[in-house]
Amino acid sequence: QVQLVESGGGLVQPGESLRLSCAADRSIGFFEVIAWYRQAPGKERELVAKIATSSGSTNYAGSVKGRFAIGRDNAKNTVYLHMNTLKPEVTAVYYCTAVDYWGKGTLVTVSA
């Protein structure tokens, strides 16, 4: 059983930044791709960004391109999601996923 643990969420004001972390219980090289999804209240879960753990190649949802950045630290078995210039509409629970495994999520709330 793979464990993915998200952290770094919280309450921030519009325009601020956050860095989310997804820590795996094994080398992230075990997974071809690790992704961040989010689910806002009353909405379906949607892809935010994903990264190929070997090459570092990334893909982003159009709504976050240019403001969010996904990265990895293979030595720490961790994938990050750097979120800048946050807006209230990004308020959601953010999940990390690899293959069919999901973390429990971390809540990000952007509010004045």
N, CA, C and O atoms as a GROMACS GRO file, in nm:
protein
  448
    1GLN      N    1   0.084  -0.119   0.000
    1GLN     CA    2   0.000   0.000   0.000
    1GLN      C    3   0.088   0.124   0.000
    1GLN      O    4   0.174   0.139   0.086
    2VAL      N    5   0.067   0.212  -0.096
    2VAL     CA    6   0.145   0.335  -0.107
    2VAL      C    7   0.080   0.443  -0.023
    2VAL      O    8  -0.043   0.456  -0.019
    3GLN      N    9   0.161   0.520   0.044
    3GLN     CA   10   0.110   0.633   0.122
    3GLN      C   11   0.162   0.763   0.064
    3GLN      O   12   0.282   0.780   0.042
    4LEU      N   13   0.070   0.853   0.040
    4LEU     CA   14   0.101   0.988  -0.005
    4LEU      C   15   0.041   1.085   0.096
    4LEU      O   16  -0.078   1.077   0.127
    5VAL      N   17   0.122   1.174   0.148
    5VAL     CA   18   0.076   1.265   0.252
    5VAL      C   19   0.096   1.409   0.206
    5VAL      O   20   0.208   1.453   0.182
    6GLU      N   21  -0.016   1.481   0.194
    6GLU     CA   22  -0.010   1.621   0.156
    6GLU      C   23   0.001   1.710   0.280
    6GLU      O   24  -0.046   1.676   0.388
    7SER      N   25   0.065   1.823   0.262
    7SER     CA   26   0.074   1.922   0.368
    7SER      C   27   0.096   2.060   0.305
    7SER      O   28   0.124   2.072   0.186
    8GLY      N   29   0.081   2.162   0.389
    8GLY     CA   30   0.110   2.298   0.343
    8GLY      C   31  -0.011   2.384   0.316
    8GLY      O   32   0.003   2.503   0.288
    9GLY      N   33  -0.130   2.326   0.325
    9GLY     CA   34  -0.249   2.406   0.304
    9GLY      C   35  -0.275   2.500   0.420
    9GLY      O   36  -0.209   2.494   0.523
   10GLY      N   37  -0.371   2.588   0.400
   10GLY     CA   38  -0.406   2.682   0.506
   10GLY      C   39  -0.492   2.794   0.453
   10GLY      O   40  -0.537   2.791   0.339
   11LEU      N   41  -0.513   2.892   0.538
   11LEU     CA   42  -0.591   3.011   0.503
   11LEU      C   43  -0.496   3.123   0.465
   11LEU      O   44  -0.409   3.161   0.544
   12VAL      N   45  -0.512   3.175   0.347
   12VAL     CA   46  -0.428   3.286   0.301
   12VAL      C   47  -0.516   3.393   0.238
   12VAL      O   48  -0.632   3.368   0.204
   13GLN      N   49  -0.459   3.511   0.224
   13GLN     CA   50  -0.531   3.621   0.162
   13GLN      C   51  -0.505   3.623   0.011
   13GLN      O   52  -0.403   3.572  -0.035
   14PRO      N   53  -0.596   3.680  -0.064
   14PRO     CA   54  -0.574   3.692  -0.208
   14PRO      C   55  -0.440   3.759  -0.239
   14PRO      O   56  -0.402   3.856  -0.174
   15GLY      N   57  -0.371   3.706  -0.337
   15GLY     CA   58  -0.242   3.760  -0.377
   15GLY      C   59  -0.123   3.693  -0.310
   15GLY      O   60  -0.010   3.707  -0.355
   16GLU      N   61  -0.148   3.620  -0.203
   16GLU     CA   62  -0.040   3.552  -0.133
   16GLU      C   63  -0.003   3.421  -0.203
   16GLU      O   64  -0.064   3.381  -0.302
   17SER      N   65   0.099   3.356  -0.147
   17SER     CA   66   0.150   3.231  -0.205
   17SER      C   67   0.147   3.120  -0.102
   17SER      O   68   0.144   3.143   0.019
   18LEU      N   69   0.149   2.998  -0.153
   18LEU     CA   70   0.158   2.879  -0.069
   18LEU      C   71   0.241   2.775  -0.142
   18LEU      O   72   0.248   2.773  -0.265
   19ARG      N   73   0.304   2.689  -0.065
   19ARG     CA   74   0.371   2.573  -0.123
   19ARG      C   75   0.314   2.447  -0.060
   19ARG      O   76   0.323   2.428   0.062
   20LEU      N   77   0.255   2.364  -0.142
   20LEU     CA   78   0.205   2.236  -0.095
   20LEU      C   79   0.311   2.130  -0.116
   20LEU      O   80   0.390   2.135  -0.211
   21SER      N   81   0.312   2.032  -0.026
   21SER     CA   82   0.406   1.921  -0.038
   21SER      C   83   0.329   1.789  -0.042
   21SER      O   84   0.225   1.774   0.022
   22CYS      N   85   0.383   1.696  -0.117
   22CYS     CA   86   0.328   1.561  -0.123
   22CYS      C   87   0.444   1.466  -0.096
   22CYS      O   88   0.532   1.448  -0.180
   23ALA      N   89   0.444   1.406   0.022
   23ALA     CA   90   0.551   1.317   0.061
   23ALA      C   91   0.507   1.172   0.039
   23ALA      O   92   0.402   1.129   0.087
   24ALA      N   93   0.590   1.098  -0.033
   24ALA     CA   94   0.562   0.957  -0.059
   24ALA      C   95   0.641   0.870   0.037
   24ALA      O   96   0.746   0.910   0.088
   25ASP      N   97   0.591   0.752   0.061
   25ASP     CA   98   0.657   0.662   0.156
   25ASP      C   99   0.763   0.576   0.087
   25ASP      O  100   0.814   0.481   0.146
   26ARG      N  101   0.794   0.610  -0.034
   26ARG     CA  102   0.898   0.540  -0.109
   26ARG      C  103   0.952   0.635  -0.215
   26ARG      O  104   0.902   0.746  -0.232
   27SER      N  105   1.054   0.592  -0.285
   27SER     CA  106   1.110   0.677  -0.389
   27SER      C  107   1.004   0.716  -0.491
   27SER      O  108   0.930   0.631  -0.541
   28ILE      N  109   0.998   0.846  -0.523
   28ILE     CA  110   0.899   0.889  -0.621
   28ILE      C  111   0.934   0.840  -0.761
   28ILE      O  112   0.850   0.844  -0.851
   29GLY      N  113   1.056   0.793  -0.778
   29GLY     CA  114   1.093   0.731  -0.904
   29GLY      C  115   1.018   0.601  -0.930
   29GLY      O  116   1.017   0.549  -1.041
   30PHE      N  117   0.955   0.550  -0.825
   30PHE     CA  118   0.871   0.430  -0.837
   30PHE      C  119   0.751   0.459  -0.926
   30PHE      O  120   0.693   0.368  -0.986
   31PHE      N  121   0.713   0.587  -0.934
   31PHE     CA  122   0.596   0.628  -1.011
   31PHE      C  123   0.641   0.702  -1.136
   31PHE      O  124   0.735   0.781  -1.132
   32GLU      N  125   0.574   0.676  -1.244
   32GLU     CA  126   0.607   0.745  -1.368
   32GLU      C  127   0.563   0.891  -1.362
   32GLU      O  128   0.636   0.981  -1.405
   33VAL      N  129   0.445   0.913  -1.308
   33VAL     CA  130   0.388   1.047  -1.300
   33VAL      C  131   0.324   1.068  -1.163
   33VAL      O  132   0.260   0.977  -1.109
   34ILE      N  133   0.340   1.185  -1.108
   34ILE     CA  134   0.268   1.225  -0.987
   34ILE      C  135   0.192   1.354  -1.020
   34ILE      O  136   0.244   1.443  -1.087
   35ALA      N  137   0.069   1.360  -0.972
   35ALA     CA  138  -0.016   1.473  -1.009
   35ALA      C  139  -0.082   1.536  -0.886
   35ALA      O  140  -0.099   1.472  -0.783
   36TRP      N  141  -0.117   1.661  -0.902
   36TRP     CA  142  -0.200   1.733  -0.806
   36TRP      C  143  -0.338   1.754  -0.867
   36TRP      O  144  -0.351   1.799  -0.981
   37TYR      N  145  -0.440   1.721  -0.791
   37TYR     CA  146  -0.578   1.749  -0.826
   37TYR      C  147  -0.637   1.838  -0.717
   37TYR      O  148  -0.580   1.851  -0.609
   38ARG      N  149  -0.750   1.898  -0.747
   38ARG     CA  150  -0.821   1.975  -0.645
   38ARG      C  151  -0.971   1.954  -0.663
   38ARG      O  152  -1.021   1.926  -0.771
   39GLN      N  153  -1.039   1.970  -0.551
   39GLN     CA  154  -1.185   1.963  -0.554
   39GLN      C  155  -1.241   2.077  -0.471
   39GLN      O  156  -1.223   2.083  -0.349
   40ALA      N  157  -1.309   2.166  -0.538
   40ALA     CA  158  -1.373   2.279  -0.472
   40ALA      C  159  -1.512   2.236  -0.425
   40ALA      O  160  -1.568   2.140  -0.477
   41PRO      N  161  -1.567   2.308  -0.328
   41PRO     CA  162  -1.700   2.273  -0.277
   41PRO      C  163  -1.804   2.270  -0.389
   41PRO      O  164  -1.818   2.366  -0.465
   42GLY      N  165  -1.875   2.158  -0.399
   42GLY     CA  166  -1.980   2.146  -0.499
   42GLY      C  167  -1.934   2.120  -0.640
   42GLY      O  168  -2.015   2.120  -0.733
   43LYS      N  169  -1.805   2.098  -0.657
   43LYS     CA  170  -1.751   2.076  -0.791
   43LYS      C  171  -1.680   1.942  -0.799
   43LYS      O  172  -1.649   1.879  -0.697
   44GLU      N  173  -1.655   1.899  -0.921
   44GLU     CA  174  -1.584   1.774  -0.941
   44GLU      C  175  -1.433   1.793  -0.922
   44GLU      O  176  -1.380   1.904  -0.936
   45ARG      N  177  -1.367   1.685  -0.892
   45ARG     CA  178  -1.222   1.689  -0.880
   45ARG      C  179  -1.160   1.714  -1.017
   45ARG      O  180  -1.202   1.656  -1.117
   46GLU      N  181  -1.059   1.802  -1.020
   46GLU     CA  182  -0.997   1.836  -1.147
   46GLU      C  183  -0.846   1.835  -1.137
   46GLU      O  184  -0.789   1.861  -1.031
   47LEU      N  185  -0.783   1.806  -1.249
   47LEU     CA  186  -0.638   1.805  -1.255
   47LEU      C  187  -0.583   1.948  -1.247
   47LEU      O  188  -0.633   2.038  -1.314
   48VAL      N  189  -0.481   1.965  -1.165
   48VAL     CA  190  -0.415   2.095  -1.154
   48VAL      C  191  -0.282   2.093  -1.228
   48VAL      O  192  -0.254   2.179  -1.310
   49ALA      N  193  -0.200   1.992  -1.197
   49ALA     CA  194  -0.068   1.982  -1.258
   49ALA      C  195  -0.014   1.842  -1.240
   49ALA      O  196  -0.055   1.771  -1.148
   50LYS      N  197   0.077   1.802  -1.327
   50LYS     CA  198   0.141   1.673  -1.312
   50LYS      C  199   0.286   1.682  -1.357
   50LYS      O  200   0.323   1.768  -1.436
   51ILE      N  201   0.365   1.590  -1.305
   51ILE     CA  202   0.508   1.590  -1.335
   51ILE      C  203   0.556   1.448  -1.358
   51ILE      O  204   0.519   1.356  -1.285
   52ALA      N  205   0.637   1.431  -1.461
   52ALA     CA  206   0.703   1.303  -1.484
   52ALA      C  207   0.824   1.297  -1.392
   52ALA      O  208   0.912   1.383  -1.397
   53THR      N  209   0.830   1.197  -1.309
   53THR     CA  210   0.931   1.196  -1.203
   53THR      C  211   1.072   1.175  -1.256
   53THR      O  212   1.169   1.215  -1.192
   54SER      N  213   1.084   1.113  -1.373
   54SER     CA  214   1.216   1.090  -1.429
   54SER      C  215   1.268   1.211  -1.504
   54SER      O  216   1.378   1.259  -1.477
   55SER      N  217   1.190   1.260  -1.598
   55SER     CA  218   1.235   1.371  -1.683
   55SER      C  219   1.207   1.508  -1.624
   55SER      O  220   1.273   1.606  -1.660
   56GLY      N  221   1.110   1.515  -1.534
   56GLY     CA  222   1.070   1.645  -1.481
   56GLY      C  223   0.974   1.720  -1.571
   56GLY      O  224   0.940   1.835  -1.543
   57SER      N  225   0.931   1.657  -1.678
   57SER     CA  226   0.836   1.720  -1.768
   57SER      C  227   0.705   1.749  -1.694
   57SER      O  228   0.660   1.668  -1.614
   58THR      N  229   0.646   1.865  -1.723
   58THR     CA  230   0.527   1.907  -1.648
   58THR      C  231   0.411   1.942  -1.741
   58THR      O  232   0.430   1.975  -1.859
   59ASN      N  233   0.292   1.934  -1.686
   59ASN     CA  234   0.171   1.977  -1.755
   59ASN      C  235   0.082   2.048  -1.655
   59ASN      O  236   0.079   2.013  -1.537
   60TYR      N  237   0.011   2.149  -1.703
   60TYR     CA  238  -0.073   2.229  -1.614
   60TYR      C  239  -0.212   2.248  -1.673
   60TYR      O  240  -0.231   2.249  -1.794
   61ALA      N  241  -0.309   2.262  -1.583
   61ALA     CA  242  -0.440   2.307  -1.627
   61ALA      C  243  -0.427   2.451  -1.674
   61ALA      O  244  -0.347   2.528  -1.620
   62GLY      N  245  -0.504   2.486  -1.772
   62GLY     CA  246  -0.493   2.620  -1.828
   62GLY      C  247  -0.519   2.730  -1.726
   62GLY      O  248  -0.461   2.839  -1.734
   63SER      N  249  -0.605   2.702  -1.630
   63SER     CA  250  -0.642   2.803  -1.532
   63SER      C  251  -0.530   2.837  -1.435
   63SER      O  252  -0.535   2.941  -1.370
   64VAL      N  253  -0.428   2.753  -1.424
   64VAL     CA  254  -0.320   2.778  -1.328
   64VAL      C  255  -0.186   2.804  -1.396
   64VAL      O  256  -0.088   2.840  -1.330
   65LYS      N  257  -0.182   2.787  -1.526
   65LYS     CA  258  -0.056   2.802  -1.598
   65LYS      C  259  -0.001   2.943  -1.577
   65LYS      O  260  -0.072   3.042  -1.594
   66GLY      N  261   0.124   2.950  -1.541
   66GLY     CA  262   0.188   3.078  -1.518
   66GLY      C  263   0.184   3.124  -1.372
   66GLY      O  264   0.262   3.211  -1.333
   67ARG      N  265   0.096   3.066  -1.293
   67ARG     CA  266   0.086   3.103  -1.152
   67ARG      C  267   0.125   2.989  -1.059
   67ARG      O  268   0.172   3.013  -0.948
   68PHE      N  269   0.105   2.865  -1.103
   68PHE     CA  270   0.141   2.749  -1.023
   68PHE      C  271   0.262   2.680  -1.086
   68PHE      O  272   0.281   2.685  -1.208
   69ALA      N  273   0.343   2.617  -1.004
   69ALA     CA  274   0.457   2.542  -1.054
   69ALA      C  275   0.471   2.413  -0.975
   69ALA      O  276   0.472   2.415  -0.852
   70ILE      N  277   0.482   2.303  -1.046
   70ILE     CA  278   0.501   2.173  -0.982
   70ILE      C  279   0.648   2.136  -0.993
   70ILE      O  280   0.711   2.156  -1.096
   71GLY      N  281   0.700   2.082  -0.885
   71GLY     CA  282   0.840   2.042  -0.883
   71GLY      C  283   0.858   1.918  -0.799
   71GLY      O  284   0.765   1.872  -0.733
   72ARG      N  285   0.978   1.865  -0.802
   72ARG     CA  286   1.004   1.741  -0.727
   72ARG      C  287   1.141   1.746  -0.664
   72ARG      O  288   1.232   1.814  -0.711
   73ASP      N  289   1.153   1.671  -0.554
   73ASP     CA  290   1.283   1.652  -0.490
   73ASP      C  291   1.295   1.502  -0.470
   73ASP      O  292   1.243   1.447  -0.373
   74ASN      N  293   1.363   1.438  -0.561
   74ASN     CA  294   1.373   1.292  -0.555
   74ASN      C  295   1.439   1.244  -0.427
   74ASN      O  296   1.404   1.139  -0.374
   75ALA      N  297   1.534   1.321  -0.377
   75ALA     CA  298   1.606   1.280  -0.256
   75ALA      C  299   1.514   1.280  -0.134
   75ALA      O  300   1.535   1.204  -0.039
   76LYS      N  301   1.411   1.365  -0.138
   76LYS     CA  302   1.317   1.374  -0.025
   76LYS      C  303   1.187   1.301  -0.053
   76LYS      O  304   1.094   1.306   0.027
   77ASN      N  305   1.180   1.232  -0.167
   77ASN     CA  306   1.057   1.159  -0.203
   77ASN      C  307   0.935   1.252  -0.199
   77ASN      O  308   0.828   1.212  -0.154
   78THR      N  309   0.952   1.373  -0.246
   78THR     CA  310   0.848   1.474  -0.232
   78THR      C  311   0.824   1.548  -0.363
   78THR      O  312   0.917   1.580  -0.437
   79VAL      N  313   0.698   1.573  -0.388
   79VAL     CA  314   0.655   1.658  -0.500
   79VAL      C  315   0.589   1.782  -0.441
   79VAL      O  316   0.515   1.774  -0.344
   80TYR      N  317   0.618   1.896  -0.501
   80TYR     CA  318   0.567   2.023  -0.450
   80TYR      C  319   0.471   2.087  -0.550
   80TYR      O  320   0.474   2.059  -0.669
   81LEU      N  321   0.388   2.173  -0.498
   81LEU     CA  322   0.305   2.258  -0.582
   81LEU      C  323   0.319   2.400  -0.527
   81LEU      O  324   0.268   2.432  -0.419
   82HIS      N  325   0.389   2.483  -0.602
   82HIS     CA  326   0.406   2.623  -0.565
   82HIS      C  327   0.292   2.702  -0.626
   82HIS      O  328   0.270   2.699  -0.747
   83MET      N  329   0.219   2.772  -0.542
   83MET     CA  330   0.101   2.845  -0.588
   83MET      C  331   0.121   2.993  -0.556
   83MET      O  332   0.138   3.032  -0.441
   84ASN      N  333   0.120   3.073  -0.661
   84ASN     CA  334   0.145   3.217  -0.646
   84ASN      C  335   0.021   3.297  -0.684
   84ASN      O  336  -0.068   3.250  -0.755
   85THR      N  337   0.018   3.419  -0.635
   85THR     CA  338  -0.090   3.512  -0.668
   85THR      C  339  -0.226   3.444  -0.653
   85THR      O  340  -0.306   3.440  -0.746
   86LEU      N  341  -0.249   3.392  -0.535
   86LEU     CA  342  -0.368   3.311  -0.513
   86LEU      C  343  -0.495   3.396  -0.519
   86LEU      O  344  -0.498   3.511  -0.476
   87LYS      N  345  -0.599   3.332  -0.574
   87LYS     CA  346  -0.729   3.397  -0.586
   87LYS      C  347  -0.833   3.313  -0.512
   87LYS      O  348  -0.813   3.193  -0.493
   88PRO      N  349  -0.943   3.374  -0.469
   88PRO     CA  350  -1.045   3.298  -0.394
   88PRO      C  351  -1.097   3.176  -0.469
   88PRO      O  352  -1.134   3.076  -0.408
   89GLU      N  353  -1.099   3.183  -0.601
   89GLU     CA  354  -1.154   3.071  -0.678
   89GLU      C  355  -1.067   2.946  -0.676
   89GLU      O  356  -1.110   2.842  -0.727
   90VAL      N  357  -0.948   2.953  -0.621
   90VAL     CA  358  -0.866   2.831  -0.611
   90VAL      C  359  -0.889   2.759  -0.479
   90VAL      O  360  -0.827   2.656  -0.453
   91THR      N  361  -0.977   2.813  -0.396
   91THR     CA  362  -1.012   2.747  -0.270
   91THR      C  363  -1.063   2.606  -0.299
   91THR      O  364  -1.159   2.587  -0.374
   92ALA      N  365  -0.997   2.507  -0.237
   92ALA     CA  366  -1.031   2.368  -0.263
   92ALA      C  367  -0.948   2.278  -0.173
   92ALA      O  368  -0.856   2.324  -0.105
   93VAL      N  369  -0.984   2.152  -0.173
   93VAL     CA  370  -0.896   2.051  -0.114
   93VAL      C  371  -0.805   2.002  -0.225
   93VAL      O  372  -0.851   1.962  -0.332
   94TYR      N  373  -0.675   2.005  -0.199
   94TYR     CA  374  -0.576   1.965  -0.297
   94TYR      C  375  -0.524   1.825  -0.263
   94TYR      O  376  -0.485   1.796  -0.150
   95TYR      N  377  -0.526   1.740  -0.364
   95TYR     CA  378  -0.486   1.601  -0.347
   95TYR      C  379  -0.366   1.569  -0.434
   95TYR      O  380  -0.348   1.622  -0.543
   96CYS      N  381  -0.285   1.481  -0.382
   96CYS     CA  382  -0.172   1.427  -0.454
   96CYS      C  383  -0.208   1.284  -0.496
   96CYS      O  384  -0.270   1.211  -0.419
   97THR      N  385  -0.170   1.246  -0.616
   97THR     CA  386  -0.202   1.112  -0.664
   97THR      C  387  -0.090   1.055  -0.750
   97THR      O  388  -0.022   1.126  -0.823
   98ALA      N  389  -0.074   0.924  -0.738
   98ALA     CA  390   0.020   0.850  -0.821
   98ALA      C  391  -0.040   0.713  -0.849
   98ALA      O  392  -0.082   0.643  -0.757
   99VAL      N  393  -0.043   0.677  -0.974
   99VAL     CA  394  -0.109   0.552  -1.017
   99VAL      C  395  -0.252   0.560  -0.966
   99VAL      O  396  -0.324   0.652  -1.003
  100ASP      N  397  -0.296   0.467  -0.883
  100ASP     CA  398  -0.433   0.470  -0.830
  100ASP      C  399  -0.436   0.511  -0.684
  100ASP      O  400  -0.539   0.497  -0.617
  101TYR      N  401  -0.324   0.563  -0.634
  101TYR     CA  402  -0.315   0.599  -0.495
  101TYR      C  403  -0.338   0.749  -0.477
  101TYR      O  404  -0.290   0.831  -0.555
  102TRP      N  405  -0.412   0.781  -0.372
  102TRP     CA  406  -0.445   0.920  -0.340
  102TRP      C  407  -0.411   0.951  -0.195
  102TRP      O  408  -0.425   0.866  -0.107
  103GLY      N  409  -0.365   1.074  -0.172
  103GLY     CA  410  -0.353   1.120  -0.036
  103GLY      C  411  -0.488   1.164   0.016
  103GLY      O  412  -0.588   1.157  -0.055
  104LYS      N  413  -0.490   1.211   0.142
  104LYS     CA  414  -0.616   1.252   0.202
  104LYS      C  415  -0.648   1.397   0.174
  104LYS      O  416  -0.760   1.443   0.200
  105GLY      N  417  -0.552   1.470   0.119
  105GLY     CA  418  -0.576   1.607   0.079
  105GLY      C  419  -0.536   1.709   0.184
  105GLY      O  420  -0.524   1.679   0.302
  106THR      N  421  -0.516   1.831   0.136
  106THR     CA  422  -0.489   1.944   0.223
  106THR      C  423  -0.573   2.062   0.176
  106THR      O  424  -0.580   2.090   0.056
  107LEU      N  425  -0.637   2.130   0.269
  107LEU     CA  426  -0.732   2.234   0.236
  107LEU      C  427  -0.660   2.368   0.215
  107LEU      O  428  -0.582   2.411   0.298
  108VAL      N  429  -0.689   2.430   0.103
  108VAL     CA  430  -0.641   2.564   0.074
  108VAL      C  431  -0.761   2.657   0.068
  108VAL      O  432  -0.854   2.635  -0.010
  109THR      N  433  -0.757   2.761   0.150
  109THR     CA  434  -0.865   2.859   0.152
  109THR      C  435  -0.806   2.996   0.126
  109THR      O  436  -0.716   3.041   0.198
  110VAL      N  437  -0.856   3.061   0.024
  110VAL     CA  438  -0.810   3.195  -0.011
  110VAL      C  439  -0.926   3.291   0.014
  110VAL      O  440  -1.029   3.286  -0.053
  111SER      N  441  -0.907   3.376   0.112
  111SER     CA  442  -1.015   3.464   0.151
  111SER      C  443  -0.958   3.588   0.218
  111SER      O  444  -0.859   3.581   0.290
  112ALA      N  445  -1.025   3.701   0.193
  112ALA     CA  446  -0.986   3.824   0.261
  112ALA      C  447  -1.048   3.831   0.399
  112ALA      O  448  -1.027   3.928   0.472
   0.00000   0.00000   0.00000
